[in-house]
Amino acid sequence: MNFTPELPFAGGRVRPLHYDDVDALFAIYQQPEIPGQRVLDNKDNLTRMVDLSVQMAATQRGMMWLLEVGTDGHYEVQGMVSAYDWQPSQLRTMLRVDGLPALSLQQRAAALKVCMDFMATKYHLRNFGYQWIAGQDDALKGMLEEAGFSLAATLRDGWRTGESSFADVLQYHLLRGEHKPVPGRLGEQDNPGQNLAKSFNSGQNNGGGEA
C-alpha cells in the first residue's frame, strides 16, 4: 500500500523518503535554517526518520516528502517538506520546509502548494499553519503571504534557541476553501482514505457528498 505520493510541480517534484536518501538528508541538516537547531552529527536518526515518515502517513499523523529540483531524468535533492501535528478531527496540520541555500523561494512555494493541494483533496484538510522563527530569512514571510498565508499570532519567546535564550514565533495561517466532506452511511465509502491506489473520485456514487 502506497501512503505518500510523488507530486510534480513546475521545476521539480516532491516524493517519498527512502533509505537511499540518508546522505541527502544529512546534507540538508548540516545547514539548519531554524535558530537553535543543532547541526546533525550522525546519520542514525535519519534512518529512523524514513521509518517514521511511513508510519506517520499510514496512521494519518503527518507526512514527509523529499523536495527535488530539476526535470525528468535529472533531479537534485534541495530540501524536505513536512506536514506534522496532524489533527484529523479539526482538519488541521502544520507545515515546514527545510532546504539547502540553493532552494529558491519560488520552488519552496510551489512545493508547499502541491503538498497542500494533495492533502486538501485526498484527506479534506483545510486548515494549514506555518511557523516563522525570528532569525530565519525575512523573505520567507513574503513567500508565505504570496502563497495565501496570513499572520495570525505572535508567540513571544515561543522558541528555545539555547539554554537561556528564546526567539519569537510568527504563526501563519491558511484556511482553504474546500468544503468539509458530508458523512455517508456505513458501507457507502468502502475506500480507505490513506490508500493512494483508491480514490473517492471514481465516478461512483459514494453517498457522502463532495469527495
Residue frames as qw, qx, qy, qz and C-alpha x, y, z in Angstrom:
[[0.000, 0.890, 0.456, 0.000, 0.00, 0.00, 0.00],
 [0.432, 0.314, 0.006, 0.845, 1.37, 3.38, -1.01],
 [0.275, -0.737, -0.494, 0.369, 0.91, 6.12, 1.58],
 [0.132, -0.751, 0.080, 0.642, 2.94, 9.09, 0.29],
 [0.709, 0.624, 0.310, 0.108, 2.67, 10.11, -3.36],
 [0.454, -0.121, 0.276, 0.838, 5.19, 11.61, -5.74],
 [0.213, 0.867, 0.405, -0.198, 3.87, 15.04, -6.75],
 [0.541, 0.233, 0.236, 0.773, 5.32, 17.11, -9.60],
 [0.012, 0.901, 0.236, -0.362, 5.45, 20.90, -9.65],
 [0.522, 0.836, -0.051, 0.164, 6.96, 23.41, -12.06],
 [0.201, 0.783, -0.516, 0.283, 10.71, 22.90, -11.84],
 [0.006, 0.368, -0.863, 0.345, 10.74, 19.88, -9.56],
 [0.711, -0.278, -0.558, -0.325, 8.86, 17.31, -7.54],
 [0.417, -0.473, 0.613, -0.476, 8.27, 16.01, -4.03],
 [0.756, 0.087, -0.621, -0.191, 8.48, 12.28, -3.36],
 [0.846, -0.520, -0.070, -0.097, 8.54, 9.76, -0.50],
 [0.167, -0.763, 0.618, -0.085, 11.69, 9.26, 1.57],
 [0.957, 0.118, -0.265, 0.006, 13.80, 6.13, 1.03],
 [0.785, -0.522, 0.125, 0.308, 16.78, 4.66, 2.86],
 [0.685, 0.281, 0.201, 0.641, 18.98, 5.69, -0.08],
 [0.069, 0.853, 0.147, 0.496, 18.18, 9.32, 0.80],
 [0.667, -0.651, -0.200, 0.302, 20.02, 9.31, 4.14],
 [0.567, -0.084, 0.104, 0.813, 23.12, 11.04, 2.73],
 [0.067, 0.531, 0.342, 0.773, 20.98, 13.74, 1.08],
 [0.483, -0.784, -0.337, -0.194, 19.03, 14.31, 4.29],
 [0.702, -0.440, -0.123, 0.546, 22.26, 14.51, 6.24],
 [0.389, 0.197, 0.184, 0.881, 23.47, 17.28, 3.91],
 [0.199, -0.708, -0.369, -0.568, 20.23, 19.23, 4.45],
 [0.621, -0.754, -0.210, -0.038, 20.51, 19.08, 8.22],
 [0.680, -0.090, -0.089, 0.723, 24.15, 20.16, 8.13],
 [0.103, 0.176, 0.076, 0.976, 22.79, 23.64, 7.41],
 [0.090, -0.594, -0.770, 0.218, 19.82, 24.07, 9.73],
 [0.056, 0.556, 0.294, 0.776, 17.61, 27.06, 8.91],
 [0.499, -0.755, -0.320, -0.282, 15.87, 27.38, 12.24],
 [0.007, 0.691, -0.483, 0.538, 17.66, 29.24, 15.08],
 [0.558, -0.445, 0.562, -0.418, 18.80, 26.95, 17.86],
 [0.976, 0.148, 0.044, -0.152, 18.57, 23.80, 15.77],
 [0.483, -0.611, 0.572, 0.257, 21.81, 21.90, 16.17],
 [0.470, 0.541, -0.608, -0.343, 23.88, 20.57, 13.29],
 [0.977, -0.079, 0.052, -0.190, 23.30, 16.85, 12.92],
 [0.110, -0.717, 0.687, 0.042, 26.46, 14.90, 13.77],
 [0.266, -0.129, 0.949, 0.106, 25.42, 11.36, 12.77],
 [0.412, 0.060, -0.555, -0.720, 23.09, 9.63, 10.34],
 [0.054, -0.133, -0.971, 0.190, 21.48, 7.11, 12.66],
 [0.263, 0.445, 0.528, -0.674, 18.40, 9.24, 13.35],
 [0.374, 0.402, -0.340, -0.763, 17.84, 9.78, 9.64],
 [0.245, -0.008, -0.941, -0.235, 17.22, 6.09, 9.04],
 [0.012, 0.413, 0.798, -0.439, 14.60, 6.29, 11.75],
 [0.256, 0.443, 0.051, -0.858, 13.16, 9.38, 10.04],
 [0.342, 0.143, -0.713, -0.595, 12.50, 7.32, 6.92],
 [0.216, -0.264, -0.936, 0.089, 10.65, 4.71, 9.00],
 [0.044, 0.456, 0.523, -0.719, 8.76, 7.44, 10.82],
 [0.265, 0.277, -0.288, -0.877, 7.67, 9.04, 7.54],
 [0.372, -0.100, -0.839, -0.385, 5.94, 5.80, 6.55],
 [0.219, -0.371, -0.823, 0.370, 4.33, 5.31, 9.97],
 [0.087, 0.379, 0.254, -0.886, 3.07, 8.90, 10.12],
 [0.367, 0.159, -0.454, -0.796, 1.45, 8.71, 6.68],
 [0.352, -0.153, -0.908, -0.166, -0.06, 5.27, 7.34],
 [0.239, -0.494, -0.734, 0.399, -1.72, 6.48, 10.54],
 [0.065, 0.782, 0.342, 0.516, -2.56, 9.96, 9.20],
 [0.513, -0.740, -0.189, 0.392, -0.46, 11.73, 11.82],
 [0.090, -0.808, 0.288, 0.506, 1.78, 13.52, 9.34],
 [0.835, 0.485, 0.204, 0.162, 3.61, 13.29, 6.05],
 [0.340, -0.696, 0.377, 0.507, 7.16, 13.87, 4.81],
 [0.767, 0.619, 0.143, 0.092, 8.39, 14.47, 1.28],
 [0.568, -0.297, 0.288, 0.712, 11.87, 14.85, -0.18],
 [0.333, 0.878, 0.118, -0.322, 11.98, 18.02, -2.28],
 [0.640, -0.060, 0.489, 0.590, 13.87, 17.69, -5.57],
 [0.259, 0.796, -0.054, -0.544, 14.58, 20.33, -8.19],
 [0.181, -0.313, 0.765, 0.533, 15.06, 19.57, -11.88],
 [0.689, 0.285, -0.229, -0.627, 13.31, 17.73, -14.70],
 [0.978, 0.010, 0.131, -0.164, 12.61, 14.11, -15.61],
 [0.891, 0.295, -0.156, 0.307, 15.80, 12.11, -15.54],
 [0.488, 0.268, -0.329, 0.763, 17.81, 14.69, -13.63],
 [0.453, -0.811, -0.213, -0.301, 16.70, 15.73, -10.16],
 [0.392, 0.301, -0.555, 0.669, 18.76, 17.15, -7.31],
 [0.482, -0.627, -0.587, 0.174, 17.67, 16.99, -3.68],
 [0.159, 0.499, -0.100, 0.846, 17.29, 20.52, -2.33],
 [0.295, -0.301, 0.402, -0.813, 15.07, 20.14, 0.70],
 [0.184, -0.248, -0.946, 0.102, 12.29, 18.43, 2.57],
 [0.417, -0.347, -0.118, -0.832, 8.62, 19.25, 3.16],
 [0.176, -0.134, -0.908, 0.355, 6.97, 18.09, 6.37],
 [0.504, -0.453, -0.228, -0.700, 3.34, 18.09, 7.47],
 [0.377, -0.037, -0.813, 0.442, 3.06, 17.40, 11.19],
 [0.164, 0.168, 0.551, -0.801, 0.82, 17.93, 14.22],
 [0.317, -0.151, -0.671, -0.653, -1.93, 16.47, 12.03],
 [0.272, 0.156, 0.695, -0.647, -5.32, 16.69, 13.77],
 [0.046, -0.237, -0.822, -0.516, -7.93, 14.94, 11.60],
 [0.084, -0.640, -0.725, 0.240, -10.79, 15.89, 13.93],
 [0.001, -0.806, -0.143, 0.574, -10.10, 19.55, 13.22],
 [0.699, 0.621, 0.244, 0.258, -8.86, 19.07, 9.63],
 [0.059, -0.972, 0.226, -0.006, -5.66, 20.87, 10.62],
 [0.905, -0.031, 0.019, 0.423, -1.93, 20.39, 10.07],
 [0.202, -0.880, 0.234, 0.361, 1.35, 22.32, 10.35],
 [0.808, 0.549, 0.000, 0.216, 3.86, 22.66, 7.52],
 [0.410, -0.775, 0.344, 0.336, 7.62, 23.07, 7.43],
 [0.789, 0.586, -0.098, 0.159, 10.25, 23.27, 4.70],
 [0.565, -0.642, 0.365, 0.368, 13.93, 22.57, 5.34],
 [0.742, 0.655, 0.095, 0.109, 16.13, 23.45, 2.39],
 [0.696, -0.098, 0.130, 0.700, 19.63, 23.98, 1.12],
 [0.079, -0.598, 0.007, 0.797, 20.75, 27.56, 0.29],
 [0.047, -0.079, 0.666, 0.740, 20.21, 26.85, -3.42],
 [0.042, 0.542, 0.838, 0.055, 16.48, 26.24, -2.91],
 [0.002, 0.238, 0.151, 0.959, 14.63, 29.31, -4.17],
 [0.320, 0.174, 0.500, -0.786, 11.54, 30.89, -2.63],
 [0.626, 0.242, -0.293, -0.681, 9.58, 30.09, -5.78],
 [0.532, 0.123, -0.833, -0.086, 10.48, 26.42, -5.52],
 [0.008, -0.059, -0.795, 0.603, 9.55, 26.37, -1.84],
 [0.467, 0.220, 0.217, -0.829, 6.18, 27.93, -2.58],
 [0.641, 0.224, -0.527, -0.511, 5.48, 25.54, -5.46],
 [0.382, 0.062, -0.908, 0.161, 6.34, 22.52, -3.31],
 [0.162, 0.129, 0.648, -0.733, 4.16, 23.75, -0.45],
 [0.559, 0.226, -0.052, -0.796, 1.23, 24.34, -2.79],
 [0.622, 0.152, -0.688, -0.342, 1.35, 20.91, -4.43],
 [0.243, -0.022, -0.892, 0.381, 1.52, 19.24, -1.00],
 [0.286, 0.201, 0.463, -0.815, -1.40, 21.29, 0.32],
 [0.591, 0.208, -0.350, -0.696, -3.41, 20.57, -2.83],
 [0.502, 0.060, -0.860, -0.076, -2.91, 16.84, -2.31],
 [0.116, -0.130, -0.812, 0.557, -3.81, 16.87, 1.39],
 [0.389, 0.212, 0.208, -0.872, -6.86, 19.05, 0.78],
 [0.637, 0.187, -0.471, -0.581, -8.12, 16.75, -1.99],
 [0.565, 0.063, -0.823, 0.005, -7.26, 13.38, -0.50],
 [0.368, -0.241, -0.756, 0.485, -7.75, 13.98, 3.22],
 [0.166, -0.812, -0.453, -0.329, -10.04, 17.04, 3.17],
 [0.495, -0.428, -0.256, 0.711, -7.55, 19.07, 5.20],
 [0.167, 0.863, 0.332, 0.343, -8.43, 22.75, 5.11],
 [0.333, -0.938, 0.073, -0.059, -6.56, 24.45, 7.93],
 [0.823, 0.231, -0.168, 0.490, -2.79, 24.85, 7.38],
 [0.352, -0.927, 0.072, 0.104, -0.25, 26.56, 9.60],
 [0.744, 0.385, -0.180, 0.516, 3.40, 27.59, 9.21],
 [0.510, -0.818, -0.069, 0.257, 5.74, 28.96, 11.87],
 [0.509, 0.677, -0.194, 0.495, 8.43, 31.52, 11.09],
 [0.708, -0.546, -0.212, 0.394, 11.08, 31.70, 13.82],
 [0.009, 0.989, -0.139, -0.052, 12.80, 35.04, 14.45],
 [0.415, -0.591, 0.619, 0.309, 16.24, 34.69, 12.92],
 [0.646, 0.299, 0.649, 0.268, 15.11, 32.89, 9.78],
 [0.237, 0.107, 0.429, 0.865, 15.29, 34.57, 6.39],
 [0.253, 0.416, 0.322, -0.812, 12.82, 37.50, 6.36],
 [0.337, 0.224, -0.556, -0.726, 11.99, 36.71, 2.73],
 [0.120, -0.178, -0.977, -0.016, 10.17, 33.58, 3.91],
 [0.171, 0.478, 0.567, -0.649, 7.43, 35.78, 5.39],
 [0.359, 0.468, -0.229, -0.774, 6.77, 37.35, 2.00],
 [0.247, 0.119, -0.894, -0.355, 6.70, 33.92, 0.37],
 [0.013, 0.315, 0.901, -0.299, 4.09, 32.72, 2.85],
 [0.268, 0.538, 0.296, -0.742, 1.91, 35.76, 2.28],
 [0.353, 0.389, -0.519, -0.675, 2.11, 35.35, -1.50],
 [0.208, -0.014, -0.968, -0.139, 1.10, 31.70, -1.03],
 [0.482, -0.493, -0.484, -0.539, -2.07, 32.82, 0.76],
 [0.565, -0.372, -0.598, 0.429, -0.99, 32.60, 4.39],
 [0.115, -0.806, -0.020, -0.581, -1.74, 35.43, 6.78],
 [0.236, 0.250, -0.672, 0.656, -0.13, 36.30, 10.10],
 [0.576, -0.538, -0.532, -0.309, -2.44, 35.04, 12.85],
 [0.652, -0.757, -0.045, -0.007, -0.43, 35.40, 16.07],
 [0.367, 0.654, -0.530, 0.397, 2.97, 36.21, 17.55],
 [0.859, -0.442, -0.245, 0.080, 4.28, 33.92, 20.27],
 [0.015, -0.881, 0.388, -0.270, 6.75, 35.91, 22.37],
 [0.159, -0.538, 0.810, -0.171, 9.80, 33.81, 23.29],
 [0.890, 0.061, 0.151, -0.426, 7.95, 30.83, 21.89],
 [0.908, 0.333, -0.227, 0.110, 11.02, 29.01, 20.54],
 [0.656, -0.669, 0.269, 0.222, 14.02, 27.94, 22.59],
 [0.617, 0.731, -0.271, 0.106, 17.31, 28.69, 20.86],
 [0.412, 0.431, -0.657, 0.460, 19.66, 27.80, 23.74],
 [0.406, -0.232, -0.769, 0.435, 19.89, 27.08, 27.43],
 [0.093, -0.604, -0.478, 0.630, 18.52, 30.51, 28.35],
 [0.084, 0.305, -0.294, -0.902, 17.73, 32.15, 25.01],
 [0.427, 0.499, 0.742, -0.137, 14.43, 32.26, 23.15],
 [0.042, -0.037, 0.454, 0.889, 13.06, 33.62, 19.88],
 [0.517, 0.321, 0.280, -0.742, 9.63, 34.91, 18.88],
 [0.292, 0.181, 0.892, 0.294, 7.44, 32.75, 16.66],
 [0.402, 0.267, -0.110, -0.869, 5.19, 34.24, 13.99],
 [0.432, 0.211, 0.872, -0.095, 2.25, 31.93, 13.43],
 [0.298, 0.237, -0.423, -0.822, 0.90, 32.00, 9.86],
 [0.488, 0.261, 0.763, -0.333, -2.42, 30.52, 8.87],
 [0.278, 0.166, -0.574, -0.752, -4.18, 29.48, 5.67],
 [0.542, 0.241, 0.686, -0.420, -7.78, 28.30, 5.53],
 [0.061, -0.004, 0.788, 0.613, -8.61, 26.57, 2.26],
 [0.484, 0.099, -0.018, -0.869, -11.99, 26.99, 0.58],
 [0.401, -0.024, -0.874, -0.273, -12.78, 23.30, 0.10],
 [0.687, -0.393, -0.022, -0.611, -15.98, 22.10, 1.75],
 [0.352, -0.319, 0.830, -0.290, -15.87, 19.57, 4.54],
 [0.291, -0.025, -0.890, -0.350, -17.00, 16.09, 3.45],
 [0.675, -0.221, 0.084, -0.699, -20.57, 15.05, 4.26],
 [0.301, -0.234, 0.911, -0.159, -20.63, 11.72, 6.16],
 [0.610, 0.053, -0.566, -0.552, -22.31, 8.85, 4.34],
 [0.877, -0.296, 0.122, -0.357, -23.94, 5.72, 5.67],
 [0.533, -0.469, 0.701, 0.070, -21.85, 2.78, 6.83],
 [0.686, 0.135, 0.680, 0.219, -20.51, 0.86, 3.84],
 [0.492, 0.840, 0.221, -0.059, -21.09, 3.58, 1.26],
 [0.216, 0.890, -0.400, 0.036, -17.46, 4.71, 1.33],
 [0.935, -0.223, 0.229, 0.154, -15.62, 1.41, 1.32],
 [0.623, 0.655, -0.058, 0.423, -12.44, 3.16, 0.34],
 [0.645, -0.563, -0.151, 0.495, -9.62, 3.74, 2.87],
 [0.172, 0.984, 0.011, -0.041, -8.52, 7.35, 2.51],
 [0.353, -0.752, 0.490, 0.263, -4.86, 6.59, 3.15],
 [0.699, 0.055, 0.641, 0.312, -4.61, 4.11, 0.25],
 [0.124, 0.594, -0.283, -0.743, -3.41, 6.02, -2.82],
 [0.088, -0.001, 0.898, 0.431, -4.36, 3.11, -5.05],
 [0.026, 0.625, 0.778, 0.047, -8.01, 4.01, -4.46],
 [0.048, 0.050, 0.026, 0.997, -9.85, 7.26, -4.97],
 [0.254, 0.511, 0.626, -0.532, -13.18, 8.78, -3.99],
 [0.343, 0.593, -0.170, -0.709, -13.25, 10.40, -7.44],
 [0.308, -0.065, 0.908, 0.276, -14.01, 7.12, -9.19],
 [0.323, -0.038, -0.493, -0.807, -17.29, 8.33, -10.65],
 [0.392, -0.362, -0.844, -0.044, -19.36, 6.06, -8.40],
 [0.397, -0.693, -0.097, -0.594, -21.97, 7.45, -6.08],
 [0.414, 0.108, -0.737, 0.524, -20.46, 7.38, -2.62],
 [0.439, -0.688, -0.554, -0.166, -23.44, 8.91, -0.89],
 [0.569, -0.506, -0.286, 0.582, -21.15, 11.16, 1.08],
 [0.066, 0.952, 0.065, -0.292, -21.43, 14.49, -0.71],
 [0.437, 0.832, -0.341, 0.018, -18.40, 16.05, -2.36],
 [0.936, -0.202, 0.050, 0.285, -15.28, 13.88, -2.43]]
